[in-house]
Amino acid sequence: HVPYNSNPPTSGPHTPYLAAWGSHFEPVEDEIIVHNMEDRGVLLWYRHGTPEENAEHVAALEEIAEGYRYIAIVPREEMPTTYALTAWTRLQRFDEIDPEGMRAFIDAYHGIDHHP
């Protein structure tokens, strides 16, 4: 398929099935996780690192995501920032945890179904 237009992707070719909602400690194929955004989801990405670093990132992002249903926390290799949040056609990058900014993004885009 054509390349995605951002890193991490915000839309584009995807499988007919979703990745599991919740926290992931290993990268998920773009073609799978992109469908989660189309189906009401917001993705909280973190730069994939050591198991210890990943556990710290996930714990911090789980605090941000508490109370939301359609969230996946996903590691990504070679991401330009430490964190990024994506929703269908939306992307915001973060160098560090920003609870207010991250929750504002989630509040703006969480739960919106983008199927035609």
RAQUI-V224739 format. One record per residue. SS is DSSP state (2 for helix, 1 for strand, 0 for the rest). Layout:
# RAQUI-V224739
ss = {SS/SS}
This chain:
# RAQUI-V224739
ss = {0/0/0/0/0/0/0/0/0/0/0/0/0/0/0/0/0/0/0/0/0/1/1/0/0/0/0/0/0/2/2/2/2/2/2/2/2/2/1/0/0/1/1/1/1/1/1/0/0/0/2/2/2/2/2/2/2/2/2/2/2/2/2/2/2/0/0/0/0/0/1/1/1/1/1/1/0/0/0/0/0/0/1/1/1/1/1/0/0/1/1/1/1/1/0/0/0/0/2/2/2/2/2/2/2/2/2/2/2/0/0/0/1/0/0/0}
